[in-house]
Amino acid sequence: MGGFLKTECPHCGQSIEFPAEGTGQTVACPTCDEPFVLAAAAPPAPKILEPPAVAPAPVPALPAPNPASAPTTEAGWFERAGLEFERDREFEKRQPTREQLARAWAWAKFQKADTAQTEWPTHAELVAALKKLFSEFRRR
């Protein structure tokens, strides 16, 4: 047995289910009584999604961080930390690189694990982390 197939009457659109063995036979529609040939309805064609015609709006640039205000994101904190090291007289001859600052930040943040997770490391904590991690920042 081949099971059942579905089709629609070409005259009135009535959905009709019939045994697979009936394919090719001419029958009268039970609704409009018009004759038609039984054939399985083709499955609907898949819809092809197309990208939108308009490109998404560009993301606005972040405003320059204000050193007087407390940073609220890691990016803002990172910029502020860099400014603090530029002003620190102890680091006049050798400024830490962004990578060194990032490593010092991770170390200082790890050391503060028992405190609130939203607190950013202070400048003093960063200086201590830089000295611990990088020999070029230790006093001779």
N, C-alpha and C positions, 0 to 999 in steps of 0.2 A: 504494500500500500504506500502511496506517495504522500498521504496527508492532505491537508486543505490549503488552498490558495485564496488570495483576495484580489478582487478587481473592482472597478467602478463601471456603472452603466454609462456608455458614451453619450446617451441622450439626456438622462436626468441626473446623473452623478451619484445615484444610489450605490452604497458600498455593498458588494455581494461576495459571499464566501462560498467556494465550491470545491468538490473533491478534485485532486490533481489529475485523475483519470479523465475528467471532463474537458480538459484543455483542447481547444480547437473546435468544439461543438458549438452550433448556433442554438441559442436559447432565447426565450422571451424574458424581459426584465420583469420581476415580480411587482415593481412599483408602477412603471409606465406602460408595460406590456409591449414595448418595442423590441424587435429581435436584434441580437448582437452576438459576436463570436467570443467565447470565453478564452481569455488569455490573462496570465498573471500580470498584475500591475508591476511596472518597473519600480524598483526602490527609488526613493527620492535621491536626487543627485546631492552629493555633499556640498555644503556651502564653503566657498573659499573666502577666507578672511583676508581682507586687504588692509594695509597700514593706513592710518588716517591721512587725509590729503594735506592737513596742516601740521607742520612740525610743532612739537611741544615748545612752550615758551621757555627761554633760557632761565636757568636758576640765577636769581640776583646775587651779586657779589656781596660777601659779608662786609659790614662796615669795619673800618680799622679799629683795633681794640683801644680802649681808653685806659691807660695805665692807672688812672686814679680809681677806676671802678674794679670790683672784684670780678674775675672771670667766671663764667658760668659753664663753660665747656672746656674740654681738654685742649682744643685748638686755641681758645682764648687764653687759657692758663699758659700754654707753651710760649705764646707770643710775649706775654707779660714776664715770664721767667727770663726770656732772652733779653728783654729791656733791663731787667734788674741786674743781670750780669754785666751788661754794657756800662751801667752806672757804678758798679761795685769797684772800688779802687784796688782791691786785692787781685782783681782779674784784668787790670789794665793791660798788662803785657801779653797775657794769653787768655783769650776768650774760649769757653767750651764750645765744641761743635754741637750741631743739632742732635747728632747721634749720641754724643756724650750726655747732653741734657736729658735725652729720652731715657738713657740707661740709668742716670742718676734719679730721674723721676720714678722709674719703675722700682728701683731699690728703696727709695724713701717711702713710696706708697706701700711697698711690702712691709717695711718696718712699722708702718702705721696700721697694719691689718687689724689690730685689736680696737682701733678707734673707728669713728664714723667713716664709711666708705666714700662719702661725698667730699670730705676735706681734701684739699690739694696740699701737697707738701709746701712748707714755708721755704723762704730763701735760705735760711740757716740750715734747714734739713737737706736742701739740695747741695749746699756747699759741703756739708759733712759727707754726703754720699759721693760727690765728685772726688773728694780727698781720699775716701776709702777705696773707690774703684779705679782711680787713675793716678798713677805716681806723679805725673807732671803737675798736679795741683797740690801735692803735699809740700809743706814748708821744709826747706833744707836747713 
